[in-house]
Amino acid sequence: MNRQYQSQLAVLKDGVSAGTHGLSQWSGRRVAITGGTSGLGLALVKELRSRGAEVAFIARHRDRVERVSAETRAHGIVGDVSKKDDIHPIALQIVGRLGGLDALVNNASSLGPVPLALLADTECEDFELALATNVLGPFRLSRALLGALAASARERGSAVVVNVTSDAAINAYAGWGAYGTRKAALAHLSRIWNEEMTAQGIHFVAVDPGDMDTPLHAVAVPDADPATLKRPEVSAGEIAGMIAGALFEREPCASSARESEAEAAVAR
């Protein structure tokens, strides 16, 4: 990990311990979340709405989207990020309903074959679907929303894209090949996006939220004891803090001062 990416990640992590940053700062901030009707995505929708953010979320099933939208008063969008033809309609609805975009959370996920299979037993179609959901999907949606994110960064000092990854991106677990491979690709994609977009004020970060008590984990590891797993609400609070660290610690004046200090530190 290079020094610039480390320093940016530290700023995001600092946001975790900075509280909710006050409802007044969150008011008018616009966040989009994929996979927003269950698990971590649902917890993020609720957490960010409770902080006062305007939230749009995307999920595949209309009945679930309508239910969560009614419960949270967030903007529900029906779509499948694994499908290329859905991406631009999703992006248009996000910007249209929110009036812009400050933060995108690419959270939608697919395990691949279930029960989990060894790579030698994984069908190519299952492997391809896993890549489409959590590599191609985030790439396409981030790309489609770059204009809105860049406009926000110019106006407000910063925008951020959070890509949800896993320790399976780093550690090799038998049976987790389709899942781990795409999470590793997503993590590296985040680093490259960050190198290319930081100059425009758009920051990309890959976040491993930990092993959580979610429907996805229950399908993957049905024998796991939920008491040993992290609550998704806890991870949602941490990720919201990271988003706050990116958005509120990078106000135009404060951002330029921090960048000058960072450049001086590097020079020393």
C-alpha positions as CSV (number, residue, x, y, z in Angstrom):
1,M,0.0,0.0,0.0
2,N,1.6,3.4,-1.0
3,R,1.9,6.3,1.3
4,Q,-0.8,8.4,-0.3
5,Y,-3.4,5.7,-0.1
6,Q,-2.4,5.0,3.5
7,S,-2.9,8.6,4.5
8,Q,-6.3,8.8,2.8
9,L,-7.4,5.6,4.5
10,A,-6.3,7.0,7.8
11,V,-8.5,10.1,7.3
12,L,-11.5,7.8,6.6
13,K,-10.8,5.7,9.7
14,D,-10.5,8.9,11.8
15,G,-14.1,9.5,10.9
16,V,-15.2,6.4,12.8
17,S,-14.2,7.9,16.1
18,A,-15.6,11.3,15.2
19,G,-19.2,10.6,16.2
20,T,-22.1,11.4,14.0
21,H,-20.6,14.8,13.0
22,G,-23.9,16.4,13.9
23,L,-27.2,16.1,12.0
24,S,-26.6,19.6,10.4
25,Q,-23.5,18.3,8.6
26,W,-25.3,15.2,7.3
27,S,-28.4,17.2,6.2
28,G,-28.4,17.4,2.4
29,R,-25.7,14.8,1.9
30,R,-26.6,12.3,-0.7
31,V,-25.6,8.6,-0.5
32,A,-26.4,5.7,-2.7
33,I,-26.2,2.1,-1.5
34,T,-26.4,-1.1,-3.5
35,G,-27.9,-4.2,-1.9
36,G,-30.0,-2.1,0.4
37,T,-32.7,-4.5,1.6
38,S,-30.9,-6.9,3.8
39,G,-27.8,-7.4,6.0
40,L,-25.2,-4.6,5.9
41,G,-26.9,-2.7,3.1
42,L,-30.2,-2.4,5.1
43,A,-28.2,-1.5,8.2
44,L,-26.5,1.3,6.2
45,V,-29.7,2.7,4.9
46,K,-31.1,2.9,8.4
47,E,-27.9,4.3,9.9
48,L,-27.5,7.0,7.3
49,R,-31.1,8.0,7.4
50,S,-30.9,8.3,11.2
51,R,-28.0,10.7,10.7
52,G,-30.0,12.9,8.4
53,A,-28.6,11.9,5.0
54,E,-30.7,11.6,1.8
55,V,-30.3,8.0,0.8
56,A,-31.1,6.0,-2.4
57,F,-30.8,2.2,-2.3
58,I,-30.8,-0.4,-5.0
59,A,-32.0,-4.0,-4.8
60,R,-33.5,-6.6,-7.1
61,H,-36.9,-7.4,-5.5
62,R,-39.6,-4.8,-5.8
63,D,-41.6,-6.0,-2.8
64,R,-38.5,-5.7,-0.5
65,V,-37.6,-2.3,-2.0
66,E,-41.0,-0.9,-1.4
67,R,-41.1,-2.2,2.2
68,V,-37.7,-0.7,3.1
69,S,-38.5,2.5,1.4
70,A,-41.7,2.8,3.4
71,E,-39.9,2.0,6.7
72,T,-37.0,4.4,6.2
73,R,-38.3,7.0,3.8
74,A,-35.2,6.4,1.6
75,H,-35.5,6.3,-2.2
76,G,-35.9,2.7,-3.3
77,I,-34.7,1.7,-6.8
78,V,-35.3,-1.7,-8.3
79,G,-32.4,-2.9,-10.3
80,D,-29.7,-5.6,-10.7
81,V,-26.1,-4.2,-10.7
82,S,-24.9,-7.5,-12.2
83,K,-26.8,-6.7,-15.4
84,K,-25.1,-4.2,-17.8
85,D,-28.4,-2.9,-19.1
86,D,-29.6,-2.0,-15.6
87,I,-26.6,0.3,-14.8
88,H,-27.5,3.5,-16.6
89,P,-31.2,3.4,-15.5
90,I,-30.0,2.9,-11.9
91,A,-27.5,5.8,-12.2
92,L,-30.1,8.1,-13.7
93,Q,-32.6,7.3,-11.0
94,I,-30.0,7.9,-8.2
95,V,-29.0,11.3,-9.5
96,G,-32.6,12.2,-10.4
97,R,-34.0,11.4,-7.0
98,L,-31.2,12.7,-4.9
99,G,-30.3,15.7,-7.1
100,G,-26.6,14.7,-7.1
101,L,-24.3,12.3,-5.2
102,D,-21.8,12.7,-2.5
103,A,-21.1,9.0,-1.6
104,L,-21.6,5.6,-3.2
105,V,-21.4,2.4,-1.3
106,N,-21.0,-0.7,-3.5
107,N,-22.3,-3.3,-1.2
108,A,-24.3,-5.8,-3.3
109,S,-22.8,-9.2,-3.2
110,S,-23.1,-12.7,-4.5
111,L,-21.5,-15.8,-2.9
112,G,-21.3,-17.7,-6.2
113,P,-22.3,-21.4,-6.0
114,V,-24.1,-22.4,-2.8
115,P,-23.2,-24.6,-1.0
116,L,-19.7,-23.2,-1.4
117,A,-17.7,-25.2,-3.9
118,L,-14.1,-25.9,-4.6
119,L,-12.8,-24.1,-7.6
120,A,-12.5,-27.4,-9.5
121,D,-16.2,-27.9,-8.9
122,T,-17.3,-24.4,-9.7
123,E,-19.3,-23.9,-12.9
124,C,-18.0,-21.2,-15.2
125,E,-21.4,-19.5,-15.2
126,D,-21.4,-19.3,-11.4
127,F,-17.9,-17.8,-11.4
128,E,-19.0,-15.3,-14.0
129,L,-22.0,-14.2,-12.1
130,A,-19.9,-13.7,-9.0
131,L,-17.6,-11.4,-11.0
132,A,-20.5,-9.6,-12.6
133,T,-22.1,-8.7,-9.3
134,N,-19.1,-7.5,-7.3
135,V,-16.5,-6.5,-9.8
136,L,-18.2,-5.4,-13.1
137,G,-21.2,-4.1,-11.2
138,P,-19.3,-1.7,-9.0
139,F,-17.0,-0.7,-11.9
140,R,-19.9,0.1,-14.2
141,L,-21.9,2.0,-11.6
142,S,-19.0,4.0,-10.3
143,R,-18.1,4.9,-13.8
144,A,-21.6,5.9,-14.6
145,L,-21.8,8.2,-11.5
146,L,-18.3,9.8,-11.9
147,G,-19.8,13.0,-13.3
148,A,-22.2,13.4,-10.3
149,L,-19.4,12.6,-7.8
150,A,-17.0,15.0,-9.5
151,A,-19.6,17.8,-9.4
152,S,-20.1,17.2,-5.7
153,A,-16.3,17.2,-5.1
154,R,-16.0,20.5,-6.9
155,E,-18.8,22.1,-5.0
156,R,-18.3,20.6,-1.5
157,G,-14.6,19.6,-1.5
158,S,-14.9,15.8,-1.6
159,A,-16.8,12.7,-2.7
160,V,-16.2,9.1,-1.8
161,V,-16.9,5.6,-3.1
162,V,-16.8,2.7,-0.6
163,N,-16.4,-0.8,-1.9
164,V,-17.3,-3.5,0.6
165,T,-14.7,-6.3,0.5
166,S,-13.8,-9.2,2.8
167,D,-10.8,-10.8,4.5
168,A,-11.3,-13.5,1.8
169,A,-9.7,-10.9,-0.6
170,I,-6.4,-11.5,1.3
171,N,-6.7,-15.0,2.8
172,A,-7.2,-18.1,0.7
173,Y,-10.1,-20.2,2.1
174,A,-11.0,-23.5,0.4
175,G,-14.4,-23.3,-1.0
176,W,-14.4,-19.5,-1.2
177,G,-12.7,-19.2,-4.6
178,A,-15.5,-17.5,-6.5
179,Y,-16.2,-15.1,-3.6
180,G,-12.6,-14.4,-2.6
181,T,-11.3,-13.9,-6.1
182,R,-13.8,-11.1,-6.9
183,K,-13.3,-9.5,-3.5
184,A,-9.6,-9.4,-4.2
185,A,-10.3,-7.8,-7.6
186,L,-12.6,-5.3,-6.0
187,A,-10.0,-4.3,-3.4
188,H,-7.3,-3.7,-6.1
189,L,-9.8,-1.9,-8.3
190,S,-10.5,0.5,-5.4
191,R,-6.8,1.3,-5.1
192,I,-6.4,2.0,-8.8
193,W,-9.6,4.1,-8.9
194,N,-8.2,6.0,-6.0
195,E,-4.9,6.7,-7.7
196,E,-6.7,8.0,-10.8
197,M,-9.5,10.0,-9.2
198,T,-8.0,11.6,-6.0
199,A,-6.9,14.7,-7.9
200,Q,-10.5,15.3,-8.8
201,G,-11.6,15.0,-5.2
202,I,-13.2,11.5,-5.5
203,H,-11.8,9.1,-3.0
204,F,-12.2,5.3,-3.3
205,V,-11.7,2.9,-0.3
206,A,-12.2,-0.8,0.1
207,V,-13.6,-1.8,3.5
208,D,-13.7,-5.2,5.1
209,P,-16.7,-5.0,7.6
210,G,-15.8,-8.3,9.3
211,D,-17.8,-11.5,9.7
212,M,-21.4,-10.4,10.3
213,D,-24.7,-12.0,11.3
214,T,-26.3,-11.5,7.9
215,P,-28.5,-13.7,5.6
216,L,-25.5,-14.0,3.2
217,H,-23.2,-15.4,6.0
218,A,-26.0,-17.7,7.2
219,V,-26.2,-19.2,3.7
220,A,-22.4,-19.5,3.4
221,V,-21.8,-20.9,6.9
222,P,-25.1,-22.4,8.1
223,D,-23.5,-23.8,11.3
224,A,-22.0,-20.6,12.5
225,D,-23.0,-19.3,15.9
226,P,-24.7,-15.9,15.4
227,A,-23.4,-14.9,18.9
228,T,-19.9,-15.0,17.6
229,L,-20.6,-12.7,14.7
230,K,-20.6,-9.0,14.4
231,R,-23.9,-7.2,14.2
232,P,-24.3,-5.4,10.8
233,E,-25.5,-2.3,12.6
234,V,-22.1,-2.0,14.2
235,S,-20.3,-2.3,10.8
236,A,-22.8,0.2,9.4
237,G,-21.9,2.7,12.1
238,E,-18.2,2.3,11.3
239,I,-18.7,2.7,7.6
240,A,-20.9,5.8,8.1
241,G,-18.0,7.2,10.2
242,M,-15.6,6.5,7.4
243,I,-17.9,8.3,4.9
244,A,-18.1,11.2,7.4
245,G,-14.3,11.3,7.6
246,A,-14.1,11.6,3.8
247,L,-16.8,14.2,3.4
248,F,-16.6,16.4,6.5
249,E,-12.8,16.3,7.1
250,R,-12.2,17.4,3.5
251,E,-14.0,20.7,3.4
252,P,-12.3,22.9,0.7
253,C,-10.3,25.1,3.1
254,A,-9.5,22.4,5.6
255,S,-8.6,20.0,2.8
256,S,-6.0,22.3,1.2
257,A,-4.4,22.9,4.6
258,R,-4.2,19.2,5.3
259,E,-2.7,18.6,1.9
260,S,0.0,21.2,2.5
261,E,0.8,19.6,5.8
262,A,1.0,16.2,4.2
263,E,3.3,17.5,1.4
264,A,5.6,19.0,3.9
265,A,5.7,15.8,5.9
266,V,6.6,13.8,2.8
267,A,9.3,16.3,1.9
268,R,10.8,15.9,5.4
